[in-house]
Amino acid sequence: MSAKPGRLLPLLTTHRTGRSPVTCEYRCGNQCSHPAPNTSDNEYFGDVVRSVMSRRGALRAGGVMAATAAGFAAMSGTAAAEVPALAANPGRGNGRQGGRSVPGTDFEPVAPNSRDAVTVPEGYEQQVVIRWGDPVVPGAPAFDVNGQTAAAQAKQFGYNNDFVGLIPQDGSGRRNFLVVNHEYTTETEMFPEGSYDEANPTEEQVRIAWAAHGLSVVQADRTRDGGLEVKPSRYNRRITLDTEFEVRGPVAGSDLLKTSADPTGTIVHGTQNNCAGGVTPWGTVLSGEENFHQYFAHGERVTDPVQAERLDRYGLAGGETTRKWERFDKRWDISQEPNEVHRFGWVVEIDPNDPNAKPIKHTALGRFKHEAANVKIARDGRVVVYSGDDERFDYIYKFVSNGRYKPGRSAHARRHNMALLDEGTLYVAKFTGNSPAEEIDGSGTLPSDGEFDGTGEWIALASGDKSFVDGFTAEEVYVFTRLAADKVGATKMDRPEDIEPNPVTGRIYAALTNNSDRGAAGKAGADEPNPRNGNKNGHVLEWDEDGTETKFRWRLLLVCGDPDAADTYFGGFDKSQVSPISCPDNVAFDGYGNLWISTDGNALGSNDGLFSVPVTGPNRGQVKQFLTVPVGAETCGPVVRDDLVLVAVQHPGEGGEPGSSWPDGGHARPAIVAVRKSDGGRIGA
């Protein structure tokens, strides 16, 4: 990997998603090159809409975004006073609010590029906070790519960082916990060229990979110049595939989770494919286990038709795995340990405040390819957790706790609030559009009412030991959640990824990354919440609800892609004044309530990046690119504070030629980057 940072590189040869084939293989087991696991025939919007009356006049009057708060609340089936209203958006801006930039987005957009560098706006500077192999716990040796060991990796920062959480340790804002997911390993990139044989990895290489998964918790303090510095601390720890997790909730102790190594069904070793996540109001981190399917071998040896159907629905293929872990531990071989696979695909919780606390797997939130899990506190104090199942044609879920949130960050409050995720109701979403079927033709053309919008319903799946799905026990609902959601007719979405509530407006935002199979032969066609066939660029969905309601109103904020293309939509904003954006993945919010979006697999031919977009007022939909990441990399995280932005740069140069030498000019290393304004001021101000 000899390319030098900052130098322009040829764009990578990419897979269907815009990623390199190597990334597709190691990150998700080439899921987009296999048939989508959802083969259910539950109805989708194209069938439903013919029976739905079109609602016209209320939205025509005043243009695309003149929907009133009362109209929005009325469509939710709830009194207007009980539903957070979508603000009216009169007129169209020209990139300015009354001659001023929108607070939080006042920067010169970064142009799309293919540099092997993190590129930031003029007037901003960057630093690498921590990179793969950097010390985390005491005794960690200096990183040596030519002499890496499993013992060393277990004490060092893991590989392919994804979610980033920055959690204050005290009221000063100077001391913080930095919690980072390590989603997956790419062994062909981790080890020096020629030293890794994909067909015959060594046991030590496999154990290095086990240690490179999981999460890192480090203390990260603000520096005098506004940066972030990792410090030695008793709180620092690594969580790997050898770490013990406690199983909690309605499936703890279930026969479906028992293995020869754990006959109790209550202790799992490790977490893997941790993608996005969320910081809870009580100061812990929720992390989603996503593409776990690719780690388990020999599903073809399963002869029981019920078990085979369950494996198929979760995308488990036959034969050996790419990494060959099953050669060194039988738990990765389904034919030897058929229940081990049921012990992954959960939301896990980490308490960085207590380095001795055992991490938790929360079974009440269901088992699927969790992209993330993010919390909203409802008006009545109950905890609501939103999560997307990152697969083509899969679903959006939420969990509502039975108990009420206890404010505060004390150990007592944390224990109370963490237990709230053990008891509650799991729901799946069904979306309905309000436009005639002939107006949703798969082209992405806006319907005559001026936007893609409609109503939604949350369908209860299970609560405690009670199932609401015919033919499923409660345990089966939680362990085989996808099949239960198929049964109740949930809406097939275009890869729902990160879902987060806006702390300023209360609205919920979901990134739907892409789905090139939408509208293909034998597949679900376009519907109003997924309005494009062959959807390469993805879209962003928003809806309003307190969290405990079962009815809501939704609309699309963005239909992503090239602004010059007819099938894109930017909240009604002037498309000549926006940055191109493709494949939204993670979302975050700044203190003003602006949405920030990181991308994964840019299908427009340039590097991935981070983008800001106002969600209210005349500049609603004005996408501006804040940064780009190096060639071949994905933009993860992100964290947006008043004076600091953090992003995780994942898989730089992966699978490309000549690849990447970011960040240090040698072997490419995934890393966390902090960006701040050179004068120390507020981001975007």
N, C-alpha and C positions, 0 to 999 in steps of 0.2 A: 504494500500500500504506500506508494511513493508520492501521491499527489500532495501538493503543498497547500496549507490553509489559505483561503482568500482567492485562490486561482479559479478561473472559470473552467468548469468541466463539462464534457458532453453529458447530456441527459441519459439516465440509465435505461437500458432495455427493461421494460416492465411487464408485469403480468396483467390479468384482466382488470385488477383494481387500481393500477398505477404503481403498485409495489413491485420490487424485484421478485423473481421466482424463489430466491433463497428466503426472503422474508415470508413469503406465502407458505413455504414448506415448514419453516421452523416456528413461526408465530402461531399459525392456526391449522397446520396440517393440510394446507391447500384446500380449505373448505370451499372456496369459491370455484374450484375446478371440479368439485364433486356435486352431485345432485343435492339440492337443499333438503335437509332432513324432514321438513314439514311437508308431508304429502296428504295432509288432511283435506277434506272437501268442505270444510266449514265455509259458509257463505262470506263473500266479500262485498265491498261497496257497490261494485258494478251490478250485483244482483239486487241489493237492498234498495238502491236509490230510486228504482222505478216505482216503488210504493211510497216514496217520500215526496210530499208536496214541496215545491220550490218556494223559498222565501225570498222575495225580490225587493219590494219597495223600500223596506227599512234600510237596506244597505246601498241601494242605488243613490238615494238622496244624500248628497254631500260627498260622493266619491268613495274610493276604495276604503279609506280608514275612518269614515265618519260614523261608524257604529257607536251608538250611545251606550252608556253604562247600563241604563235601564233595559235596553234591548238585549244586551249580552246576558244580564242576569235573568231575564225572562226565559231565555233559551235554556238556561241551566235547570229550570224547574224549581228554583229556589228564590225566595224573596230577595229583591235587589239589595236590601240592607245587609244580607248575610253572605253575599258573594263579592269578592274583590273585583272591581269593575275594570275592564280594559279602557284606558283613557282614550277619549276621542283624539283624532290626529288631524286637525284642520289644515288644509292647504298643503303645499309642497315646498320644502326648503331648497336652497341652492347650494347646500353644503355648509350653511351658516345658520345660526339661530340669532335673528336680530342683529346680524353683522358680526356675531361672535361665534367662535367654535363651541361645539358641544363640550361641556366640562368632562374631562377624562379622555377625550378623543382628539385633543389639539396637538397633533404631530403630523409631520409630513410622511405620507405612506411610503413604505418600502416597496420598491418595484419587484415584480416577480423575477426570479433569477435562478441560476443553477450553480452558485458558488459553493465551494467547500468551506463554508464558514457560517457562523451566526451573524446575520446582517440586521442591524437595528437602525432606527431613524437618526437623522442628524441631531446632535445635542444629547445623545444617550450613550452610555458606556456599559460594558458587560464584564462579567467575571465567571470563571468556572468555579463553582462552589465545592463540588465533590464529583469524582469520576469513578468508573469501575476500577476496583482494586485498591482504592485509597483506604487507609486504616479506619476502622470503626470502633473496635473494642481493644482494650489493652493487650499488648503482645502481638498485635497484627504486624506482620513483616511488610516491608516496602514491596510494592507490586513489581513482579518480574514476569513478563509475558512468556519468557522462555523457560521459566522454572516454577510455574504455578503449581500449587498443591491444593488438595481439598481442605487440609487443615488451615492453610493460609486464607483461602477463599471464605471459609466460615467466619473469619474475623474481619474481612474486608467488605467494602461496598460491593453489592451484587451487580449483576449484568442487566442490561436492557431495562433501565428505569422507566416507569410509566407515571402512575399517580404521584403527586407531590402534595403533602400537607404541611403547612407551617402553623404551629400551634403555640400561642404565647405560654410561657412558663410562669409569668408573673404580670403585674400590671404595668411594668415599665415599657414593655414592647421591645426590650433589648435582648432578653433571653427567650429562646424558642426551641421547641422540638421540631426537627425536620424529619418527617416520616415519608419514606419512599417505597413504592412497590417495585419489585424486579420481576417483570412479567414472564420472560422466557429466555432461554439460552440459544445461541446460534453457534454451535460447536465449530462449524467450519470457519467462522470468523474469530472465535475466541483464541484458538490455538495457532501457533506459528504455521505458516504455509508448509504443507507436506507432513505435518506431525499428527494430523487427525485423519483416521481412516473411517469414513462413514459406515462402511460395512463391518468394521471390527474395532470399535472404540475400546480403549483399555478401561479397566475398572476405575483407575484413578481419574481418568478423564470424566467418566460418568459421575463419580463422587464430587468432582469439582463443579459439575453442572448442578447437582443436587444442592450444593452449598451456595451457588450463584442465584438460585431462585429465592422467592419469599419477599421479605421486607428488610429495610434498614431503619433504625431509629437512632438519630444523633442529635446532640445539642448543637444549635446553630445560633450564634449571637450576632447582633448587628454591630458593625464596625463604625469607627468615627466618621469615615467617609460615606457611610450609608450602605455598605455592602453587607455580606453575610459570611461568617467564618465558622467552620466546624471546629468544635472544641472537645477535648477529652472530658468525659463525664461519666458518672456512675449510671446515667440513664441510657448510655449508648448500648445498643445491642443489635444482633443479627437474628432474624427469624428465617429459618431455612426449611428444607424438606425433611429435616431430622427433628424439628421442634415439635413438642407435644402441644396439641390443641384440644380444648374441652368442647365436646358436642353438647349444645344446649337446645332447648325448645322441644316441640312435640315429637321429634323423631329420635331424640336421645335414647339409646338403649334398644332401639328397634332391631328386629331380626334382619331388616334390610341393610343395616350398617355393621353387623357383626362379622368379624374375620378371625382367622386362626391366630393372628397376632393380637387382636382385641376382641375377645369373646363377649365383652360388655357392650360394645357398640357405642362407647362414650369417649374414646380417646383416639385421635387421628394424628399421625405423624406428618406434619408439614402442610404447606399451602403452595399452590402453583398456578401459573398463568394469571397472576393477580394484575388485572388491567387497571381501570380507573377506580376511584373510591370517593370518600367524602369525610370531612371532619364533622363530628357530631357537636351539637350545642353543649354537651357535657365534657368535651375535650378529649375524646378518643377518635380513632380512625376506623371507618368501615371500608373494607376492600373486597372487590368482587373477583371470585374465581371464574375465569372465562373459558378459554379453549382447552379444557382439561382432557377432552376426548382423545387427543392425539397421542397421549402418553400411555395408553393401554393397548396391549397386544392381544391377538388371537380371538377376537370376537367371533370369527367364523367357526370356531369350535363349539359355540353354544348351540345346542340342538332344541332346547325348549322354545317353542314359538312365542310365548309371552315375553320371555326374557330377551329373545332376539329382536322383537318389535321395540322393546324399550331401548335397547342398545342402538338400533337403527335411528330412532327418533332423536337420539343425542349425537348422531354422527360418528359413531364408533365403527371403524373399518376393520377388516380382517388382516391377518398376517402380522409380520413384525412391524414394530414402530420405526420411525426415522432414527431415533436416538438409541434404540436397542437396550433400554434400561431393564427390560424384562429378563435379560440374560444374567443380571446381577441381583435382582430382588423379585421374588415371585409375585409381590403385590401388584406389579405392573402387568401381570399376565391374567387376563379375565378367566381363562380356562382353569387357573389354579386358585385364584381369589376373586370369585364373581362379584362380591360385594364391595371390594375396594373402590371401584369406580363410583359407587354411590356416596362415597365419603368426600368427594370433590364436586365443585359446582355450587358452593354455598357463598354467602356473605360472611366474612370473618371480621372480628373486631379486635383491635389492638389498643391497649391502654399504655401510652408512652409515659404517663405519670408514675407508673409502677414497673420498674424493670424486672420484677419477679412475677408479675401477673401472667398467668397462663392465657394465651390467646384463645378466642372463642369462635366456634362455627355455629351460626344462628340458623337453625333449620326451619323456623317459622316463616322465614322470608322466601322459602321455596328453593328448588334446585334447578338451575339452568345455566346458561353461559352469561353470568352476571358481568356486564360491563362495569357497573359501579353500583353504589347505593348512597343516596343522599337524603337528609332528614329535613322535614318541615314540622314545626310545632303548631298544631291546630289551635283554634281559638279556645277549645275546651281543654287544652293541655295535653291531649293525646299526641303520640309520636307517629308521624307518617313517614315511611321510607319508600322512595321511588327507585326503580331499577329497570333497565332494559336488557333484553336477551339478544346479544349481538350475533344474529344469524339472519340470513335472508328469509323473509316471510315469517319471522317470529315476533314476539309480543312485548308489550309494555305492562309492567306490574306495579302494584303498590301494596304495602302492608300498613295496617292501622292498629296501633297497640290498644289493649284493653285499659291499661293503667295510664296515669298522668305523669307528665314530666315534672321533675323536681329541679328548680333552678339552682345554679351554683356549680363550682368545680371541686368541692370537697370530695374526699374518698367515699363518704356516705352517699352523696348525691350521684357520684359516678356509678357506684354499685347498684343503686336504685334504678337509674336510667338505663344501664346496660341490661338489667333484668326485664325492662319493658319490652325488649325485642323477643322475648320468649313466649309471650302470650298476646294474641291479637288475631286479626282477620287478614288473609291474603286474597288479593283481588287481581283480575286481569282486565285490560281495557278493550272496549269495543267502540269504534269510531263510526259515525255516520255523517256524510256530507249533506249539503242542502241544495245542490245543483242538479239539474236534470242529467241523466246518464249520457245523453248525446254531447253534453258540454265537457265531459271528462273523457277525452278520447285518447289519452296517453301521450299527447304532443307537448303537454305542459302549458298549453294556452289557457289563460285565465278565463274562468266562466263569466257569464254576463253580469253577475253581481259584483265583480271586481276583485275577488279574492277566493282562495281555497279555505273554506271554513265549514263548521257544522257543530254537531253535538256529540257527546260521548257518554258512555255508561261504564261504570266499574262493576264487574261481575264477580261475586264472591265465590271463591274456590274452597276454602276451608277455614275453620277457626278452632284452635285447640284440637280436640279429638273428634270434631264434627266435620264431615265432608258435605259440601253442597253440590258435588258432581256425581251424577248417577254412575254406578258401577265402580266407583273408587272409594276406598277407605281414606281416612284423613292422612294416614302415613303414606299411602300411594300418591295422594295429591302433592304432598311436600317433596317426595323423592322423585316422582315422575311428573313434575309440574307441567312440562310441555304437553304431555298427553292429556292431562286434565284440562288445560286451556284450549286444546284442540276441540275437546268434547263440548265446551260451552260456546264455541263460535267466536272466539276472540279475533280481532282484526290483524291480518298479516301485514307487518310493517317492513320497511326497507332498512334492515339492520339498525334497530334502536340501540344507541350506545349511551353516552352520558346523559343523565337527566337530573336537573337541579332546579330548586326554587330560587327565584330572584328575591334577595333579602329586602329590597326596597319596594317593589311593586307587589310581591307575593305570587306572581305568575310562575308557572312551571315551564321549563324549556327542555326540549329533547333534541339531541343530535341524531339524525338518521343518515348514516354515512353514505350508503349507495345500495343499489341492487340491480345489477345488469340483467338479471333474469326476469325482472318485472315485465309482464306481457309476453314472455316467450311461450312457445308452444307447450300447452299443458300446465302452464303456470298462471297464477292469479294476475289479472290485468290491472291497469291503472284504476285507482279510486281517488276520491278527493283528498284524503290524507297522504296518498302516495301517487301523485298525479302524472308521473312520467313513466312510460315504458322504457326499458333499457337505461335505467337511472344510474348513470356513471358518476354523477357529481353530488348526489344527496340533497337533503333539505333540513330545515330547522322548524320544529313544531312548538307552538306555545298554547297553553290553556290556563284557565282560571278555576280555582277551587280552594276552599279552606283546607281540604285534605281529608275530611271525614265524610264528605258528600259522595253520593254514588252517581250524580249527574254533573256534567260540566259542558262548557263551550270551548271550542278549540279553533285555531286557525294557523296557517303557515306564515312564519315570519320571513323565511328565505327559501327560495328554490335555487340552489347553488349552481355555479358554472360560470361560463364566459358571459360577462354582461352584454356583449354584442349578440349573443344567441337569443332567439325568440323564446326559448323555453326556460328562461331564468326570471326570477322575481325577487326584488329586494325591498319588501315591505311597502311597495309603492313609491320608493325613492327613485330619483333620476338615475337611470342605469349608466349614464355617461360619467357619473361622479363616484363610482364605487370601485373597489379593488376586486379582481376576480377571486373567487373562492371555490374550492372543490373538496368534497369528502370531509364534512364536519365530523369531529370525533369527540373531543372533550369541551365542556363549557365551564365558564366561571363568570363572576360579576365583580365589578369595582364598587367603590363606595357610593357612586352616583346611581348605581343600578344599570349601567351599561353592560351589555353581554359581551364576553370575550370567548372566541372560538379557536381551538387548535385543530389542525387538520392532519389527516392520515391517508396517504395514497393519492395525492393530488393527480387528477386525471387530465390536467391542463398543460402538462409538460414542464412545469417548474417545481422548485422545491416546496415542501410543506412549510406552514407558517402559523402565526398567531394573529388574529384579527379582532378589532373592536367593532361594535355596532350598537348605536342607541336603539332602545326599544320603545321609546315614547317620544312625542313631539314631532315637529316637522322634519327632523333628521332621522326618524325611525327608518331603519334599513340601510343606512349609509355605512357600508362595510369599508373598513380601512385596515390595510395590512400593517401590523406593528413590527413584525420580524419574520425572517425566514431562517430555517435550520440548514445544516450542511447537506451536501449531496447524499441522497439515499436515505436520509433520516426522516423520522416522524416527529412531530411536535406533540409532546405529552404534557401532563400537569393540568392546566397551568395554575399559578397562584397570582392574583393581582391585588396588591396593596396600594395604599395611597402613594407611596414613594418607592415601590419595588415590584418587579415582575419576576416570577420564577417559571422556567420551563424545563421539562425533561427532554433531552435530546436522545432519542432512542434509535438504535441500529444505524449509526452513521456509516454510509458507504456500503451497506450490506448487499452483497451479491453483484456489485458493480465493477466495472473496469474503467479507469484504474482504481476505483474505490475512493476511500477517504483516509486522510491522515489527521483528521480533527480529533481532539483539540490541541494536541501537543506536537504535531509534526511527525509522528511515528505511527505505531499501531493504533488504529481507530478505537476509541473508548466512549461508550455511552456516558453521559454526564448531566449534571444539573447546572443550569446557567442562571445567574441573576442579572437583571438589567435595571439600571437606575438612570435618572436624569443627571447629566454631568454637573449641573448647578445644585443638585440636591433637592430639587423641587418635586412637586407632585407629578405623577405620571399623567401625561395627556393634558397638562395645564400650562 
